Amino acid sequence: SSRRSSFPDEVLERVLSLLKSHRDRSSVSLVCKDWYNAERWSRTHVFIGNCYSVSPEIVARRFPKIRSVTLKGKPRFSDFNLVPENWGADIHAWLVVFAAKYPFLEELRLKRMAISDESLEFLAVSFPNFKALSLLSCDGFSTNGLAAIATHCKNLTELDIQENGIDDKGGSWLSCFPESFTSLEVLNFANLSSDINFDALERLVGRCKSMRVLKLNRSVSLEQLQRLLVNAPQLAELGTGSFSEELTFRQYVELESALSNCKNMHTLSGLWDAKGIYLPALYPVCTHLTFLNLSYAALRSDELAKLLAHCPRLKRLWVLDTVEDKGLEAVGLNCPLLEELRVFPADPFDEEIIHGVTEAGFVAVSFGCPGLHYVLYFCRQMTNAAVATIVQNCPDFTHFRLCIMNPGQPDYITNEPMDEAFGAVVKTCTKLQRLSVSGLLTDLTFEYIGRYAKNLETLSVAFAGSSDWGMQCVMGGCSKLRKLEIRDCPFGNAALLSGLEKYESMRSLWMSACNVTMNGCRLLAREMPRLNVEVMKEDGSDDSQADKVYVYRSIAGPRRDAPPSVLTL
């Protein structure tokens, strides 16, 4: 029929409200004007992957009924001190607009944003129904800002403070929650360094009967942990404090009893400075664990093996490389359902291989965990044959992040480049979305990536490649690429300009310590006026060279808060 069919607005908005993926909702809004308007009025959550890709005013005009905002700021390489101080990504201008347009805002989730104590106080007093604050890798604030949140946010259900550059002025902020306050469900202050007011924490946990996530910092002792667990047996996620103090036999039994009463627990982390003698107290909760984060616990291989023997349902595991290959063999033997593995270096700057993991541990995991699809693996040696075996055993990888810590390291057995390793990854793993490459790599690796990695969305490259041709292969072949991060590679202007037709469909490009010049950046900016091309200059650097280049699409135009060290072309 040629007659246009349509749903009543209420029905369409109801159907759209069932869509949870922001990508699905964005696709729906492109169908027709009616669907665009229905999606506009029914959307309550917005995800913004780059705070400079759009302005808060544009967001508020497009979506009038937002209750929840997720906002990302600085490039990921800011985690490695590659972004200048005071680079930007300040949240305050967003909060001012939100206070005027979204007075009923309930959730704010920030990653790599700058947020001051003044902004936190403004947030606390401007949104009377505010419920959830998550700050990940943010900076600019202190525990005074947390005190303002605790004092004024009467309906708070979530306070998640993780891996932030925070000025820790002490643990008294916990006493700012009113004695009548009972709504908290998620509390994470694991990365704070100072002693906390334990009496205030104990009272808070005791009052909040719906608390399901509690992640403590290392100042909380085992004896204090036991007291908290007695008040909160309903916890589903626990991050312990220090796991190393001396306990009497009676204290140990009480701790074991408190843990065994936590019947709903599926996630365990913390275990700061864990002593093997106390790990058996965890065995009662291990049975139901699906996520075990040991990235703060420098366990030996035998300690890990004993723990994993009690974790048959584990799907996610984070460990330090102190577990060595023997510990990873235990992973393969005990964790058949494992889907995600992250192995971090206990000391990334220790070049003497006193401990650590090799290709043998990775291969052992792949034989025992066929469902593995996410890996982050730091090691000091690898071979092409090992990686080929790994992906043959686990062909469903969506995220493959291999970091061989010595730049330019070849296959240590054959002394050949690691090209065939990553060739095997992209040929075998057809669902691959994120790839981090390392080791001695020629342009052949990037030819493989461009030819086979058709679902790749994020690529991270360091100390790799032979010429511009490598990056040109990626830009020409990876049709779904959204983020490209490159450092210390021989790619120059021809490589940069090979992405002219792709950059507007990508979220961002980062290039640092490459062979890009200012003229190349100016040409890119001139050819693609809807892109923001930012160059970060270092003191004393060659005026003709572009030290660090950050390129991203924006419908808001050039930003107005760039510091003098950042040139917008």
C-alpha positions in Angstrom: 0.0 0.0 0.0 1.2 3.5 -0.8 -0.6 4.9 2.2 1.8 5.9 4.9 1.3 3.8 8.1 2.2 5.1 11.5 2.0 4.2 15.1 0.3 6.5 17.6 3.0 8.6 19.2 2.5 7.0 22.6 2.9 3.5 21.2 6.0 4.4 19.3 7.6 6.1 22.3 6.8 3.1 24.4 8.5 0.7 21.9 11.5 3.0 21.6 11.9 3.1 25.4 12.6 -0.6 25.3 15.8 0.0 23.2 18.8 0.1 25.5 21.7 0.4 23.0 22.5 4.0 22.2 23.6 2.9 18.7 20.2 1.3 18.1 18.4 4.4 19.3 20.6 6.5 17.0 19.8 4.3 14.1 16.0 4.5 14.8 16.2 8.3 14.8 17.3 8.2 11.2 14.3 6.3 9.8 12.0 9.3 9.4 10.9 12.5 11.0 8.2 10.9 13.2 10.7 8.4 14.5 13.2 11.1 15.1 10.8 13.1 17.2 9.6 10.0 19.1 13.2 9.0 19.8 14.0 12.6 20.9 11.1 12.8 23.4 11.5 9.3 24.8 15.2 9.2 25.4 16.2 9.5 29.0 19.9 8.5 28.7 22.6 10.0 26.5 26.1 8.7 25.9 28.7 11.2 24.6 32.1 9.6 23.7 33.9 12.9 23.3 32.9 15.9 25.3 34.1 18.2 22.5 32.1 16.5 19.7 29.0 18.4 20.7 28.0 21.2 23.1 25.7 20.9 26.1 23.3 23.4 24.5 23.0 21.2 21.4 22.4 18.1 23.6 19.7 19.9 25.6 17.9 21.1 22.4 17.9 17.6 20.9 16.9 15.6 24.0 14.5 17.5 26.4 13.9 14.6 28.9 17.4 13.3 29.8 17.8 11.8 33.3 21.2 10.1 32.9 24.4 11.3 31.1 27.6 9.4 30.4 30.4 11.7 29.2 34.0 11.0 28.2 36.7 13.6 28.1 40.5 13.4 27.5 42.1 11.0 25.0 43.0 7.6 26.5 46.8 8.4 26.2 46.3 10.9 29.0 46.6 7.8 31.2 50.2 7.7 30.1 50.9 11.4 30.8 51.0 12.2 27.1 48.3 15.0 27.3 49.3 18.4 28.7 48.1 19.4 32.2 45.0 21.6 32.1 44.2 20.2 28.6 40.5 20.7 29.2 37.5 18.5 29.4 36.0 20.5 32.3 32.5 19.4 33.3 31.4 22.7 34.8 29.9 24.3 31.6 27.9 21.1 31.1 26.5 21.2 34.7 25.4 24.8 34.2 23.3 23.9 31.2 22.0 20.7 32.8 20.9 22.6 35.9 18.8 24.9 33.6 17.5 22.2 31.2 17.6 19.0 33.2 16.7 19.9 36.8 15.6 16.3 37.3 18.9 14.8 36.3 19.5 11.6 38.3 22.8 10.0 37.0 26.2 11.4 35.9 29.0 9.1 34.7 32.3 10.7 33.8 35.5 9.3 32.4 38.7 11.3 32.0 36.9 14.6 32.8 38.1 17.4 35.0 35.8 18.2 37.9 36.5 20.6 40.7 35.2 20.7 44.2 33.1 23.7 43.2 31.6 21.7 40.4 30.8 18.8 42.7 29.1 21.2 45.2 27.2 22.8 42.3 26.1 19.3 41.2 25.0 18.4 44.8 22.8 21.4 45.3 21.4 21.8 41.7 19.7 18.4 41.2 17.3 17.6 44.0 16.6 14.0 42.8 20.3 13.2 42.0 21.0 9.5 42.5 24.2 8.2 40.9 27.7 9.7 40.5 30.5 7.6 38.8 33.9 9.2 38.3 36.5 7.1 36.5 40.0 8.4 35.8 38.9 12.0 36.5 40.9 14.7 38.2 40.7 18.2 39.7 38.7 17.4 42.9 39.4 16.5 46.5 37.5 14.6 49.3 35.9 18.0 50.1 33.9 17.6 46.9 32.8 14.1 48.0 31.7 15.6 51.3 29.4 18.0 49.4 27.9 15.1 47.6 27.4 13.2 50.8 25.9 16.2 52.6 23.4 17.3 49.9 22.4 14.4 47.8 19.6 12.9 49.9 18.5 10.3 47.4 22.0 9.1 46.4 22.1 5.4 45.5 25.6 5.2 43.9 29.0 6.9 44.6 31.6 5.2 42.5 35.1 6.8 42.7 37.6 4.8 40.7 41.2 5.4 39.6 41.0 9.2 39.9 43.6 11.9 40.5 42.1 13.0 43.7 43.5 15.2 46.4 42.8 13.0 49.4 42.4 15.2 52.5 41.3 12.4 54.8 38.4 10.1 55.4 36.1 12.4 57.3 33.8 12.9 54.3 32.1 9.7 55.1 30.7 11.3 58.3 28.8 13.8 56.1 26.1 11.4 55.1 23.1 12.3 57.4 22.2 9.7 60.1 18.8 9.4 58.4 20.3 8.5 55.0 19.6 4.9 53.9 19.4 4.8 50.1 23.0 3.9 49.1 23.4 0.8 47.0 26.9 1.3 45.5 29.9 2.7 47.4 33.4 2.5 45.9 36.3 4.4 47.3 39.0 1.8 46.6 41.6 4.3 45.2 41.5 6.7 48.1 44.7 6.5 50.1 44.0 8.0 53.5 42.5 6.3 56.6 38.8 6.6 56.6 36.4 7.3 59.5 35.5 3.7 60.1 32.8 4.4 62.7 31.0 6.5 60.1 31.4 3.9 57.5 30.1 1.1 59.7 27.0 3.1 60.6 26.4 4.0 56.9 26.7 0.3 55.8 24.5 -0.8 58.6 21.8 1.7 57.7 21.8 1.1 53.9 20.1 -2.3 53.8 20.0 -2.3 49.9 23.7 -1.9 49.5 24.9 -4.4 47.0 28.4 -3.0 46.0 31.1 -2.1 48.6 34.7 -1.5 47.5 37.0 -0.4 50.3 40.5 1.1 50.3 43.6 -0.5 51.8 43.2 1.3 55.1 40.3 -1.0 56.1 41.6 -4.0 58.1 40.5 -7.6 58.0 38.9 -7.2 61.5 37.0 -4.1 60.2 36.0 -6.0 57.1 34.4 -8.7 59.2 32.4 -6.1 61.1 31.1 -4.6 57.8 30.1 -8.0 56.4 28.1 -8.8 59.4 26.0 -5.7 58.7 25.8 -6.4 54.9 25.5 -10.1 54.1 23.4 -9.1 51.0 26.5 -7.7 49.1 26.9 -8.9 45.5 30.2 -7.2 44.9 33.0 -6.8 47.5 36.3 -5.0 47.3 38.2 -5.8 50.5 40.7 -3.6 52.2 44.1 -4.8 53.3 44.3 -8.6 53.5 47.6 -8.9 55.4 47.2 -8.0 59.1 47.8 -10.6 61.8 44.6 -12.3 63.0 44.0 -14.4 66.0 42.4 -17.8 65.4 39.0 -16.4 66.7 39.2 -13.4 64.3 40.0 -15.7 61.4 37.0 -17.9 62.2 34.7 -14.8 62.5 35.9 -13.5 59.1 35.4 -16.8 57.4 31.9 -17.0 58.9 31.0 -13.5 57.8 32.1 -14.3 54.3 30.3 -17.6 54.1 27.0 -15.7 55.0 27.4 -13.6 51.8 25.3 -15.9 49.6 24.8 -13.4 46.7 28.4 -12.4 46.1 29.5 -12.8 42.5 32.4 -10.2 42.3 35.5 -10.0 44.5 38.3 -7.5 44.3 40.8 -5.6 46.6 42.8 -8.1 48.6 45.5 -5.5 49.0 48.9 -7.1 49.9 47.2 -10.5 50.4 48.8 -13.1 52.6 48.3 -16.6 51.4 47.6 -17.8 54.9 44.2 -15.9 54.9 43.1 -16.8 51.4 41.2 -19.9 52.5 38.7 -17.6 54.3 37.5 -16.7 50.8 36.8 -20.2 49.7 33.1 -20.1 50.8 32.3 -17.2 48.5 34.4 -18.4 45.6 31.8 -21.0 44.5 29.5 -18.4 43.0 32.1 -15.8 41.8 31.9 -14.8 38.1 34.5 -12.0 38.4 37.7 -12.1 40.5 40.0 -9.0 40.4 43.4 -9.7 41.8 45.2 -6.7 40.2 46.1 -5.4 43.7 47.2 -8.8 45.1 50.7 -10.0 44.1 49.8 -13.7 44.5 52.2 -16.5 43.7 51.3 -19.3 41.3 50.5 -21.8 44.1 48.3 -19.3 45.9 46.3 -18.6 42.8 45.9 -22.3 42.0 44.5 -23.1 45.4 42.0 -20.1 45.1 40.9 -21.0 41.5 40.2 -24.6 42.5 37.1 -23.1 44.3 36.0 -20.8 41.4 34.3 -23.1 38.8 32.0 -20.4 37.5 34.5 -17.7 36.9 34.0 -15.6 33.7 36.3 -12.7 34.3 39.8 -12.8 35.9 42.3 -10.0 36.5 45.8 -10.9 37.9 49.3 -9.6 38.2 52.1 -11.3 36.4 53.5 -12.5 39.7 51.3 -15.6 39.2 53.7 -16.6 36.4 53.0 -19.3 33.8 52.3 -21.9 36.4 49.4 -19.7 37.8 48.0 -19.3 34.3 48.1 -23.1 33.8 45.8 -23.3 36.9 43.5 -20.9 35.1 43.3 -23.2 32.1 42.6 -26.2 34.4 40.0 -24.6 36.7 38.1 -22.0 34.7 36.4 -23.6 31.7 33.8 -20.8 31.5 36.4 -17.9 31.4 35.6 -15.1 28.9 37.9 -12.3 30.0 41.5 -12.4 31.2 43.7 -9.4 32.1 47.3 -9.9 33.2 49.0 -6.7 34.5 52.7 -6.2 35.2 53.5 -6.0 38.9 56.5 -3.7 38.0 56.5 -2.6 34.3 59.8 -0.8 34.7 61.7 -3.8 36.0 63.5 -5.0 32.8 65.1 -7.9 34.6 62.8 -10.9 34.2 62.7 -12.0 37.8 59.0 -12.9 37.5 56.4 -12.5 34.8 54.4 -14.5 32.3 55.4 -15.7 28.8 53.7 -17.2 25.8 53.5 -20.6 27.6 51.0 -19.2 30.2 48.8 -17.7 27.5 48.8 -20.9 25.5 47.8 -22.9 28.6 44.8 -20.6 29.2 43.7 -20.9 25.6 43.6 -24.7 25.8 41.4 -24.7 28.9 39.2 -21.7 28.2 37.7 -22.0 24.7 35.2 -19.3 25.3 37.8 -16.6 26.0 37.0 -13.5 24.0 38.7 -10.6 25.8 42.3 -10.5 26.7 44.8 -7.9 27.9 48.2 -9.5 28.3 51.4 -7.9 29.4 54.5 -10.0 28.9 58.2 -9.7 27.9 58.4 -12.4 25.3 56.1 -13.9 22.7 56.2 -16.0 19.5 54.3 -16.1 16.3 53.5 -19.8 16.7 52.1 -19.2 20.2 49.7 -16.5 19.1 48.6 -18.7 16.2 47.8 -21.5 18.6 46.0 -19.2 21.0 43.6 -17.9 18.4 43.1 -21.3 16.9 41.9 -22.4 20.4 39.9 -19.3 21.0 38.6 -18.0 17.6 35.9 -15.8 19.2 38.1 -13.0 20.4 36.4 -9.6 20.2 39.2 -7.8 22.2 42.8 -8.8 21.7 45.3 -6.5 23.5 48.8 -7.9 23.6 51.5 -5.7 25.1 55.1 -7.0 24.7 56.7 -4.6 27.1 60.1 -4.2 25.4 59.4 -2.1 22.3 60.4 -3.6 19.0 60.8 -7.1 20.4 60.8 -9.9 17.7 59.7 -13.5 18.1 62.3 -14.4 20.6 62.8 -17.9 19.2 63.0 -17.2 15.4 64.0 -13.5 15.7 61.4 -12.8 13.0 59.0 -9.8 13.2 55.6 -10.5 14.9 53.7 -9.9 11.7 52.4 -13.4 11.4 51.1 -13.4 15.0 48.7 -10.5 14.4 48.0 -11.8 10.9 46.7 -15.0 12.5 44.6 -12.9 14.9 42.8 -10.9 12.3 42.4 -13.9 9.9 41.0 -16.2 12.6 39.0 -13.8 14.8 36.3 -12.5 12.5 34.4 -10.8 15.4 37.4 -8.7 16.5 36.4 -5.2 17.6 39.5 -4.0 19.5 43.1 -4.7 18.8 46.4 -3.6 20.4 49.6 -4.6 18.7 53.2 -4.7 19.9 56.5 -6.2 19.2 58.6 -5.9 16.1 56.1 -5.2 13.3 56.5 -4.2 9.7 53.9 -2.9 7.3 52.8 -6.5 6.7 50.9 -6.5 10.0 48.9 -3.5 8.8 48.3 -5.1 5.4 46.8 -8.0 7.3 44.7 -5.7 9.5 43.3 -3.8 6.5 42.5 -6.9 4.6 40.9 -9.1 7.3 39.8 -7.0 10.3 36.4 -5.9 8.8 34.7 -5.5 12.2 37.6 -3.7 13.9 36.5 -0.5 15.8 39.5 0.4 17.9 43.2 0.0 17.0 46.1 0.9 19.3 49.6 0.9 17.8 53.0 1.7 19.4 56.6 1.4 18.1 55.5 -0.4 14.9 55.4 -0.2 11.2 57.9 0.6 8.4 56.3 3.4 6.4 53.2 5.4 5.6 51.9 2.4 3.7 51.0 0.6 7.0 48.6 3.2 8.1 47.2 3.6 4.6 46.3 -0.1 4.6 44.3 0.3 7.8 42.5 3.4 6.7 41.6 1.9 3.4 40.5 -1.5 4.7 38.9 -1.2 8.1 35.5 0.2 7.2 34.1 0.1 10.8 37.1 1.8 12.5 36.1 4.4 15.1 39.2 5.0 17.2 42.8 4.9 16.1 45.6 5.5 18.6 49.2 5.7 17.4 52.5 6.6 19.1 56.1 6.4 18.2 55.6 5.1 14.7 57.2 6.2 11.3 53.8 7.4 9.9 53.9 10.8 8.3 51.7 13.2 6.3 50.7 10.7 3.7 49.5 8.3 6.4 47.6 11.1 8.1 45.9 12.3 4.9 44.9 8.8 3.8 42.0 9.0 6.2 40.3 12.0 4.8 37.2 10.2 3.8 37.0 8.2 7.0 37.6 10.7 9.9 34.1 12.1 9.9 32.7 8.6 10.6 35.3 8.0 13.4 35.3 9.2 16.9 38.9 10.2 17.1 42.5 9.8 15.8 45.6 10.2 18.1 49.1 10.4 16.7 52.2 11.2 18.9 55.9 11.0 18.2 55.2 10.2 14.6 56.5 12.0 11.4 53.5 14.3 11.0 54.2 18.0 10.2 52.3 21.2 10.9 51.7 21.6 7.2 50.1 18.1 7.0 47.8 19.0 9.9 46.9 22.3 8.2 46.0 20.6 5.0 43.8 18.1 6.9 42.0 20.9 8.7 41.5 22.8 5.4 40.2 19.8 3.5 37.9 18.7 6.4 36.4 21.8 8.1 34.0 19.8 10.2 36.9 18.1 12.0 38.8 19.6 15.0 42.5 19.2 14.3 44.4 19.9 17.5 48.2 19.9 17.8 49.9 19.8 21.2 53.3 21.4 21.2 56.1 20.7 23.6 58.6 23.4 24.8 61.6 23.5 22.6 60.2 21.3 19.9 60.7 21.8 16.2 58.1 24.4 15.0 57.5 22.5 11.8 56.7 19.2 13.5 53.4 18.2 15.0 54.4 16.5 18.3 50.9 15.2 19.2 47.9 15.4 17.0 44.3 14.8 18.1 41.6 14.7 15.4 37.9 14.3 16.1 34.6 15.2 14.5 32.5 17.9 16.1 29.2 19.6 15.4 30.1 22.3 18.0 33.1 23.7 16.1 36.5 24.5 17.6 36.5 24.4 21.4 37.0 27.7 23.2 38.9 26.5 26.3 42.1 25.1 24.8 45.3 26.1 26.7 48.2 27.8 25.0 50.0 24.5 24.5 47.1 23.3 22.3 46.7 24.8 18.8 43.4 24.3 17.0 43.8 24.4 13.2 
